Amino acid sequence: MGVFVFLPLVLPLTAWPIARLAEQHLHPRTATRLLTGVAAVMAACSTLCLALVMVVGTAQLPGNPLPDGWSDPEVRAAVPYDEVAGKAAIPALFAVLVACGRTWWRHARVRRRAHRALAGLRNTEVAVLPDGAPYAYALPGGGRRDRVVVTTGLLECLEPAERRALFAHERAHLSARHHRFLLTVRLAAQANPFLRPLRTAVSYTTERWADEDAAQTVGSRRAVARAIGTAALVSRGIPSATPAGLAGLAAAGPVPRRVAALLGPAPAVRAWPSLFTAVGVAAWGAATGAVVSAMSSANSAVTMVLILHAATPL
């Protein structure tokens, strides 16, 4: 395997340029899908390689349940600096699994609590809470259980056109299943800290995606911009009551940038940026990094399986 086993751990650095350029130059839908896909592939590959290195480290520990042949010099030679890297991979992989498990559990707990909080209300698509705090969010529940939650405090601050923009924005989150993209990049960032810029970028691009869909629905980009600006102004200085991890009108992403984007022309819809642009070079760089990461982890996995099979006594 050589040093190639360590490549997936650092290749996420190749995605840093596209994380920022995609926000500015790609359609939000394209940017969200691209960044989420790259993050998922790189996180899975880096976790796999950690597990491969951990096997070599665990085999060196006294009293371990692994076959004795797995600690032979031939096996240990497959991983460079096996004595240090192998043992360091044990707590590292454990920390990744704990962090990802905790993130998944918190996400499920937030959704359960949010649904329980609405148990006393009518089972309608829009749930209006009698709360003076101005906030709104999209609560996924799967099919008919999807709901838009908004407070009376926010509705009172919005004009009719802005209310339509608000509901269109939250429905866009639900119809495009943005919570899945957000959860994926959160898990990826827990698996590899180098992927955190992609998590931040996707938090912004999902909001921009919902902004653009809402503008098409209501037929006015300016109305959506006013709704976002008003929601941000009335909620300034008020602790957010929006459940953590759920998409909301002004909950994620820099509001001034979103408003400025809506006041400008609609972004061009294209499947992939041209190579002869900065964002194109960055996109191809991130895609290449993801492919190399997948190839390195696959090669390392196959090599490790063959070595361990040869070292296992019949």
Secondary structure, DSSP 8 states (H G I E B T S, - for coil): -GGGGGHHHHGGGGGHHHHHHHHHHS-HHHHHHHHHHHHHHHHHHHHHHHHHHHHHHHHTSTT-SS-GGGGSHHHHTTSTTHHHHHHHHHHHHHHHHHHHHHHHHHHHHHHHHHHHHTTTS---SEEEE--SS--EEEE--SGGG-EEEEEHHHHTTS-HHHHHHHHHHHHHHHHTTHHHHHHHHHHHHHH-GGGHHHHHHHHHHHHHHHHHHHHHHHT-HHHHHHHHHHHHHHTTTS---S-TTS-BTTTSS-HHHHHHHHHS------SS--TTSHHHHHHHHHHHHHHHHHHHHHHHHHHHHHHHHHHS--
